[in-house]
Amino acid sequence: MSDRPPIEPTIANVPVEQLTEPRRVITTPVSWRVAFAALRHRNFRLFFAGQGISLVGTWMHSVALGWLVYEVTRSTLTLGFVSFLSALPVTIFAVVGGNLADRVSKRRILIWTQVGSLVLALMLGTLVWLGNMPIWQIAAIGILLGTAHAFDIPARQSFVVEMVGKADLMNAIALNSSLFNTARVLGPALAGVLISTIGAAGCFWLNGLSYFAVIASYLWMRLPTPSAPVQHSSVWEGTQIAMQYIRQHGPVRRILMLMAVCSLFGFQYTTLLPVFTRDILHGDARMLGFLTSANGAGALTGAMLLASFGHRLPRRTIFPLSLTAWSMASVVFAYSTSVWLSAAMLVLAGIAFIVGMGSANTLVQLSVPDALRGRVMGVYTMAFLGVAPFGALLLGAAANLWGAPLAIAAGMTICLLAALSQLRTRAPDNPANLN
């Protein structure tokens, strides 16, 4: 018998390189409960139902507006310019909206922005129905709607975590994207039929009425009494704090930079869908609705994939990888002369785009402190949507000079190069490590 003392259990030495990037081990299977986890929260169920109705109206409005402008002017430059003016307020006011979201009740902001959008949609429908509506009036209402969006989007983005908590945040973002893109399938398809029956004015009126659903959902929510928000001496000081946070956190900064580049050169490619429909594919309003719905169907598929498998995705690379796939599919679409190939590429582009955007949104929101969420999401909104009006103007001008296919291909090539350059930078896989 050995005289050696019994060996006590010890902690094994693990190589340092194995500790720097822990491998995720998934032990739970994908199920309906996982895919729809955020819907167990009552407030999110109300939000989900109200938004579902309202977003169908929003997409009907968007398709009808693009068709109306191009039908009246037959100018890609004017089409891009109207889109530019509609999105410009987000560039100017998104950061202000983010500051406001950190100071006052987000629900109150959301109710008032929806009321304003309701009034403007009904007004636009009435003016179009009366006839002889000049383009400047359409652009003016677009500017006012864009101003409402500038305050609505940062508040709504940062409000999601208050409805579901951080544990279900990615799922809620993915389900919200699935809702958005379900409407993106249904709304354009309905618009394609309704434009030829009740006209663009009818689409605008129906959109106005749809806002009642989302307003009611906000009013019926039961929210805890919010803690007093931190007050800053000025919007400028609050913005400086958010910008300092972004500068000091490399992964967040890289996400926002790549998003801004793609927003400037690529996000507005759907603005030219009326041009591709009429001039390249020789279709009508129904084909426009079909192509827009195809892009929405792909985005819906991407959102459901994110909701079901988001916890398995490699978060450090999924954003640039998705934008790489999105750029390549969009280049193929730009030179397609087949309706079915065009639709297939729009489906693929929709899948890749939503997986990337949903991952980016989740990473940013999970990394930011609660007190800064509204302001950082204001900067996020500016990078995502605030740069878009300049992209729309640039794309419209490029299409006017070179034609729509070359304009889109050139912009998407820039996006592709930017996404590939981001893949060389490895960000932490765990969002908790983003701080």
C-alpha positions as CSV (number, residue, x, y, z in Angstrom):
1,M,0.0,0.0,0.0
2,S,1.4,3.4,-1.0
3,D,2.3,6.0,1.7
4,R,1.4,8.8,-0.7
5,P,-1.4,11.1,0.6
6,P,-4.6,11.1,-1.4
7,I,-4.7,13.4,-4.3
8,E,-6.9,16.4,-3.7
9,P,-9.0,17.7,-6.6
10,T,-7.4,20.8,-8.2
11,I,-8.3,23.4,-10.7
12,A,-6.8,22.6,-14.1
13,N,-4.5,25.1,-15.7
14,V,-6.2,26.4,-18.9
15,P,-4.1,28.1,-21.6
16,V,-4.7,31.9,-21.6
17,E,-5.8,31.8,-25.3
18,Q,-8.7,29.5,-24.3
19,L,-9.9,32.1,-21.8
20,T,-9.9,35.1,-24.1
21,E,-12.8,34.0,-26.3
22,P,-15.0,31.4,-24.5
23,R,-16.8,29.1,-26.9
24,R,-20.6,29.1,-26.5
25,V,-22.2,25.8,-25.7
26,I,-25.9,25.6,-26.5
27,T,-27.7,23.0,-24.4
28,T,-31.3,24.0,-25.2
29,P,-33.0,23.2,-28.5
30,V,-34.7,25.8,-30.6
31,S,-38.5,25.8,-29.8
32,W,-41.5,28.1,-30.2
33,R,-40.9,29.2,-26.7
34,V,-37.4,30.4,-27.6
35,A,-38.5,31.9,-30.9
36,F,-41.3,34.0,-29.3
37,A,-39.9,34.5,-25.8
38,A,-40.5,38.3,-25.8
39,L,-44.3,37.8,-26.3
40,R,-44.6,36.5,-22.7
41,H,-44.5,40.2,-21.7
42,R,-47.9,41.8,-21.8
43,N,-46.7,45.2,-22.8
44,F,-44.7,43.8,-25.7
45,R,-47.8,41.8,-26.8
46,L,-49.8,45.1,-27.0
47,F,-46.9,46.8,-28.8
48,F,-46.6,43.9,-31.2
49,A,-50.3,44.0,-32.1
50,G,-50.6,47.7,-32.5
51,Q,-47.4,48.0,-34.5
52,G,-48.5,45.2,-36.8
53,I,-51.5,47.1,-37.9
54,S,-49.8,50.4,-38.2
55,L,-46.8,49.2,-40.1
56,V,-49.0,47.7,-42.9
57,G,-50.3,51.2,-43.4
58,T,-46.9,52.7,-43.3
59,W,-45.6,50.4,-46.1
60,M,-48.8,51.1,-48.2
61,H,-48.0,54.8,-47.7
62,S,-44.4,54.4,-48.7
63,V,-45.1,52.5,-51.9
64,A,-47.9,54.8,-52.9
65,L,-45.8,57.9,-52.3
66,G,-42.9,56.5,-54.5
67,W,-45.3,55.6,-57.3
68,L,-47.1,58.9,-57.1
69,V,-43.9,61.0,-57.3
70,Y,-42.4,59.0,-60.2
71,E,-45.7,58.9,-62.0
72,V,-46.0,62.7,-61.8
73,T,-42.4,63.6,-62.5
74,R,-40.8,60.6,-64.3
75,S,-37.5,61.8,-62.7
76,T,-35.1,59.7,-60.7
77,L,-33.5,62.9,-59.4
78,T,-36.9,64.2,-58.1
79,L,-37.7,60.8,-56.6
80,G,-34.3,60.8,-54.8
81,F,-34.8,64.4,-53.7
82,V,-38.2,63.9,-52.2
83,S,-36.8,60.9,-50.3
84,F,-33.9,63.1,-49.2
85,L,-36.2,65.8,-47.8
86,S,-38.3,63.2,-46.0
87,A,-35.3,61.7,-44.2
88,L,-33.4,64.9,-43.6
89,P,-35.1,65.7,-40.3
90,V,-33.8,62.4,-38.8
91,T,-30.3,63.7,-39.6
92,I,-30.9,67.0,-37.8
93,F,-33.1,65.9,-34.9
94,A,-32.3,62.2,-34.1
95,V,-29.7,63.1,-31.4
96,V,-32.1,65.7,-30.0
97,G,-34.8,63.0,-29.9
98,G,-32.4,60.6,-28.1
99,N,-31.7,63.3,-25.5
100,L,-35.4,63.8,-25.0
101,A,-35.9,60.0,-24.6
102,D,-33.5,60.1,-21.6
103,R,-35.3,63.0,-20.0
104,V,-39.0,62.4,-20.2
105,S,-41.4,59.4,-20.5
106,K,-40.7,57.5,-23.7
107,R,-44.3,56.4,-23.9
108,R,-45.5,60.0,-23.9
109,I,-43.1,60.8,-26.8
110,L,-44.3,57.8,-28.8
111,I,-48.0,58.7,-28.3
112,W,-47.5,62.3,-29.5
113,T,-45.3,61.3,-32.5
114,Q,-48.0,58.8,-33.6
115,V,-50.7,61.4,-33.3
116,G,-48.7,63.8,-35.4
117,S,-48.1,61.1,-38.1
118,L,-51.8,60.2,-38.1
119,V,-52.8,63.8,-38.8
120,L,-50.2,64.2,-41.6
121,A,-51.1,61.0,-43.4
122,L,-54.8,62.0,-43.5
123,M,-53.8,65.5,-44.7
124,L,-51.7,64.1,-47.5
125,G,-54.5,61.7,-48.6
126,T,-57.0,64.6,-48.7
127,L,-54.7,66.9,-50.7
128,V,-54.0,64.2,-53.2
129,W,-57.7,63.4,-53.5
130,L,-58.5,67.1,-54.2
131,G,-56.0,66.9,-57.1
132,N,-53.4,69.1,-58.7
133,M,-51.1,68.7,-55.7
134,P,-47.6,70.1,-56.5
135,I,-44.5,68.2,-55.6
136,W,-43.5,70.9,-53.0
137,Q,-46.6,70.1,-50.9
138,I,-45.7,66.3,-51.0
139,A,-42.2,67.2,-50.0
140,A,-43.3,69.5,-47.2
141,I,-45.5,66.8,-45.6
142,G,-42.7,64.4,-46.0
143,I,-40.4,66.7,-44.0
144,L,-43.0,67.0,-41.2
145,L,-43.4,63.2,-41.1
146,G,-39.6,62.8,-41.0
147,T,-39.5,65.2,-38.0
148,A,-42.0,63.0,-36.2
149,H,-39.8,59.9,-37.0
150,A,-36.7,61.7,-35.7
151,F,-38.3,61.8,-32.2
152,D,-40.1,58.5,-32.5
153,I,-37.3,56.2,-33.5
154,P,-34.8,56.7,-30.7
155,A,-37.6,56.6,-28.1
156,R,-39.1,53.4,-29.6
157,Q,-35.7,51.7,-29.9
158,S,-34.8,52.4,-26.3
159,F,-38.3,51.6,-25.1
160,V,-38.0,48.0,-26.1
161,V,-35.8,47.1,-23.2
162,E,-38.4,48.6,-20.8
163,M,-41.0,46.3,-22.2
164,V,-39.1,43.0,-22.1
165,G,-35.9,43.5,-20.0
166,K,-32.3,42.7,-21.2
167,A,-32.7,38.9,-21.2
168,D,-35.3,38.9,-24.0
169,L,-33.9,42.0,-25.8
170,M,-32.5,40.3,-28.8
171,N,-35.6,38.2,-29.2
172,A,-37.8,41.3,-29.0
173,I,-35.7,43.2,-31.6
174,A,-35.9,40.2,-33.9
175,L,-39.6,39.8,-33.4
176,N,-40.1,43.5,-34.0
177,S,-38.1,43.1,-37.3
178,S,-40.2,40.2,-38.2
179,L,-43.3,42.3,-37.6
180,F,-41.8,45.2,-39.7
181,N,-41.1,42.9,-42.5
182,T,-44.4,41.0,-42.4
183,A,-45.9,44.4,-43.0
184,R,-43.3,45.0,-45.7
185,V,-44.7,42.0,-47.5
186,L,-48.4,42.7,-47.0
187,G,-48.3,46.5,-47.2
188,P,-46.7,46.8,-50.7
189,A,-48.9,44.0,-52.0
190,L,-52.0,45.7,-50.8
191,A,-50.7,49.1,-52.2
192,G,-50.1,47.5,-55.6
193,V,-53.8,46.6,-55.7
194,L,-55.2,49.7,-54.0
195,I,-53.3,52.2,-56.1
196,S,-55.1,50.9,-59.2
197,T,-58.5,50.8,-57.5
198,I,-58.8,53.6,-54.9
199,G,-55.7,55.5,-55.8
200,A,-52.7,56.8,-53.8
201,A,-55.0,59.0,-51.7
202,G,-56.9,55.9,-50.4
203,C,-53.5,54.4,-49.3
204,F,-52.6,57.5,-47.4
205,W,-56.0,57.6,-45.6
206,L,-55.8,53.9,-44.6
207,N,-52.3,54.6,-43.2
208,G,-53.7,57.4,-41.2
209,L,-56.4,55.3,-39.7
210,S,-53.9,52.5,-38.9
211,Y,-52.1,54.8,-36.3
212,F,-55.1,54.4,-34.0
213,A,-54.1,50.8,-33.3
214,V,-50.5,51.7,-32.1
215,I,-51.7,54.7,-30.1
216,A,-54.2,52.5,-28.3
217,S,-51.5,49.9,-27.5
218,Y,-49.3,52.5,-25.8
219,L,-52.3,53.8,-23.8
220,W,-53.2,50.3,-22.5
221,M,-49.7,49.4,-21.3
222,R,-49.0,49.0,-17.6
223,L,-45.6,50.5,-16.8
224,P,-43.9,50.8,-13.5
225,T,-43.3,54.3,-12.2
226,P,-40.1,55.4,-13.8
227,S,-37.2,56.6,-11.8
228,A,-36.3,60.3,-12.1
229,P,-34.1,60.7,-15.2
230,V,-30.7,62.3,-14.9
231,Q,-31.0,65.9,-15.9
232,H,-28.3,67.5,-18.0
233,S,-27.7,71.2,-18.3
234,S,-28.2,71.1,-22.1
235,V,-28.8,68.9,-25.0
236,W,-25.2,69.6,-26.1
237,E,-23.8,68.4,-22.8
238,G,-25.9,65.2,-23.0
239,T,-24.8,64.6,-26.5
240,Q,-21.1,65.1,-25.6
241,I,-21.4,62.4,-22.9
242,A,-22.9,59.9,-25.4
243,M,-20.3,60.7,-28.0
244,Q,-17.5,60.2,-25.5
245,Y,-18.9,56.8,-24.6
246,I,-19.0,55.8,-28.2
247,R,-15.4,57.0,-28.8
248,Q,-14.1,55.0,-25.9
249,H,-15.9,51.8,-26.9
250,G,-14.4,50.4,-30.0
251,P,-17.0,47.7,-30.9
252,V,-19.9,50.2,-30.7
253,R,-17.9,52.8,-32.7
254,R,-17.1,50.3,-35.4
255,I,-20.7,49.2,-35.7
256,L,-21.9,52.8,-36.1
257,M,-19.1,53.7,-38.6
258,L,-19.9,50.7,-40.9
259,M,-23.6,51.4,-40.6
260,A,-23.1,55.1,-41.6
261,V,-21.0,54.1,-44.7
262,C,-23.7,51.6,-45.8
263,S,-26.5,54.0,-45.1
264,L,-24.8,56.6,-47.3
265,F,-24.0,54.3,-50.3
266,G,-26.4,51.4,-50.1
267,F,-29.4,51.6,-47.8
268,Q,-31.5,53.6,-50.3
269,Y,-31.4,51.1,-53.2
270,T,-35.1,50.4,-52.7
271,T,-35.9,54.1,-53.5
272,L,-35.2,53.2,-57.2
273,L,-37.5,50.2,-57.3
274,P,-40.1,52.2,-59.2
275,V,-37.4,52.8,-61.8
276,F,-36.4,49.2,-62.1
277,T,-40.1,48.2,-62.3
278,R,-41.2,50.5,-65.0
279,D,-38.0,51.1,-67.1
280,I,-36.0,47.8,-66.8
281,L,-38.5,45.1,-66.0
282,H,-41.4,46.9,-67.8
283,G,-43.9,46.3,-65.1
284,D,-46.7,48.2,-63.4
285,A,-47.8,49.0,-59.8
286,R,-48.6,45.4,-59.1
287,M,-45.0,44.3,-60.0
288,L,-43.7,47.1,-57.8
289,G,-45.7,45.7,-54.9
290,F,-44.4,42.2,-55.7
291,L,-40.8,43.2,-55.7
292,T,-41.1,45.2,-52.6
293,S,-42.9,42.3,-50.9
294,A,-40.1,39.9,-52.1
295,N,-37.5,42.1,-50.2
296,G,-39.8,42.1,-47.2
297,A,-40.3,38.4,-47.3
298,G,-36.5,37.9,-47.2
299,A,-36.3,40.4,-44.3
300,L,-39.1,38.5,-42.5
301,T,-37.2,35.2,-43.0
302,G,-34.0,36.8,-41.6
303,A,-35.9,38.2,-38.6
304,M,-37.3,34.8,-37.7
305,L,-33.9,33.2,-38.1
306,L,-32.5,35.8,-35.8
307,A,-35.3,35.2,-33.2
308,S,-34.8,31.4,-33.3
309,F,-31.0,31.2,-33.7
310,G,-29.7,34.6,-32.6
311,H,-28.1,33.1,-29.4
312,R,-26.0,30.8,-31.7
313,L,-24.7,33.4,-34.1
314,P,-21.1,34.6,-33.8
315,R,-21.8,38.1,-32.7
316,R,-18.3,39.4,-33.3
317,T,-18.6,38.9,-37.1
318,I,-22.2,38.4,-38.0
319,F,-22.8,42.2,-38.7
320,P,-20.1,42.6,-41.3
321,L,-20.7,39.1,-42.8
322,S,-24.3,39.9,-43.3
323,L,-23.6,43.2,-44.9
324,T,-21.1,41.4,-47.2
325,A,-23.9,39.0,-48.4
326,W,-26.4,41.9,-48.7
327,S,-24.0,43.9,-50.9
328,M,-23.3,41.0,-53.2
329,A,-27.0,40.1,-53.7
330,S,-27.8,43.7,-54.4
331,V,-25.2,44.0,-57.1
332,V,-26.7,40.9,-58.9
333,F,-30.2,42.6,-58.5
334,A,-28.9,45.8,-60.1
335,Y,-28.0,44.0,-63.4
336,S,-30.9,41.5,-63.5
337,T,-33.4,41.8,-66.3
338,S,-35.5,38.9,-65.1
339,V,-38.4,39.5,-62.6
340,W,-37.8,36.2,-60.9
341,L,-34.0,36.7,-60.5
342,S,-34.6,40.2,-59.2
343,A,-37.1,38.9,-56.7
344,A,-34.7,36.2,-55.6
345,M,-31.9,38.6,-55.0
346,L,-34.2,40.9,-53.1
347,V,-35.2,38.0,-50.9
348,L,-31.5,37.2,-50.2
349,A,-30.7,40.8,-49.6
350,G,-33.6,41.1,-47.1
351,I,-32.4,38.1,-45.1
352,A,-28.8,39.3,-44.8
353,F,-29.8,42.9,-44.1
354,I,-32.1,42.1,-41.2
355,V,-29.8,39.5,-39.6
356,G,-27.0,42.1,-39.6
357,M,-29.1,45.0,-38.4
358,G,-30.7,43.0,-35.6
359,S,-27.4,41.8,-34.4
360,A,-26.0,45.3,-34.5
361,N,-29.0,46.8,-32.6
362,T,-28.7,44.1,-29.9
363,L,-25.0,44.6,-29.4
364,V,-25.3,48.3,-29.1
365,Q,-28.2,48.2,-26.7
366,L,-26.7,45.5,-24.4
367,S,-23.4,47.4,-24.1
368,V,-24.8,50.8,-23.3
369,P,-25.7,51.9,-19.7
370,D,-29.4,52.5,-19.1
371,A,-28.9,56.2,-18.4
372,L,-27.3,56.7,-21.9
373,R,-29.5,54.4,-23.9
374,G,-31.7,57.1,-25.4
375,R,-28.8,59.3,-26.5
376,V,-26.7,56.4,-27.9
377,M,-29.7,55.1,-29.8
378,G,-30.2,58.6,-31.1
379,V,-26.7,58.5,-32.5
380,Y,-27.5,54.9,-33.8
381,T,-30.5,56.3,-35.5
382,M,-28.5,59.1,-37.1
383,A,-26.0,56.6,-38.4
384,F,-28.7,54.2,-39.6
385,L,-31.3,56.6,-41.0
386,G,-29.8,60.1,-40.6
387,V,-27.2,59.6,-43.3
388,A,-29.8,58.1,-45.5
389,P,-31.2,61.3,-47.0
390,F,-27.7,62.2,-48.4
391,G,-27.6,58.6,-49.7
392,A,-30.9,59.1,-51.4
393,L,-29.8,62.3,-53.0
394,L,-26.5,60.8,-54.1
395,L,-28.2,57.7,-55.5
396,G,-30.8,59.8,-57.4
397,A,-28.1,61.9,-58.9
398,A,-26.0,58.9,-59.8
399,A,-28.9,57.1,-61.4
400,N,-29.7,60.2,-63.4
401,L,-26.2,60.4,-64.8
402,W,-25.2,56.7,-65.1
403,G,-28.5,54.8,-65.0
404,A,-30.0,52.9,-62.0
405,P,-28.1,49.6,-62.4
406,L,-24.6,51.2,-62.4
407,A,-25.6,53.6,-59.6
408,I,-26.7,50.8,-57.3
409,A,-23.7,48.5,-58.2
410,A,-21.2,51.3,-57.5
411,G,-22.7,52.1,-54.1
412,M,-22.9,48.4,-53.1
413,T,-19.3,47.8,-54.1
414,I,-18.3,50.5,-51.6
415,C,-20.5,48.9,-48.9
416,L,-18.9,45.5,-49.7
417,L,-15.3,46.8,-49.3
418,A,-16.3,48.5,-46.0
419,A,-17.8,45.3,-44.6
420,L,-14.8,43.2,-45.7
421,S,-12.5,45.7,-43.9
422,Q,-14.5,45.3,-40.7
423,L,-14.0,41.5,-40.8
424,R,-10.3,42.1,-40.1
425,T,-11.2,43.6,-36.7
426,R,-12.3,41.1,-34.1
427,A,-14.8,42.4,-31.6
428,P,-15.6,40.6,-28.4
429,D,-18.2,37.9,-28.9
430,N,-19.9,38.5,-25.6
431,P,-21.9,41.7,-25.5
432,A,-21.2,42.0,-21.8
433,N,-17.6,42.5,-22.7
434,L,-18.3,45.5,-25.0
435,N,-17.9,47.9,-22.1
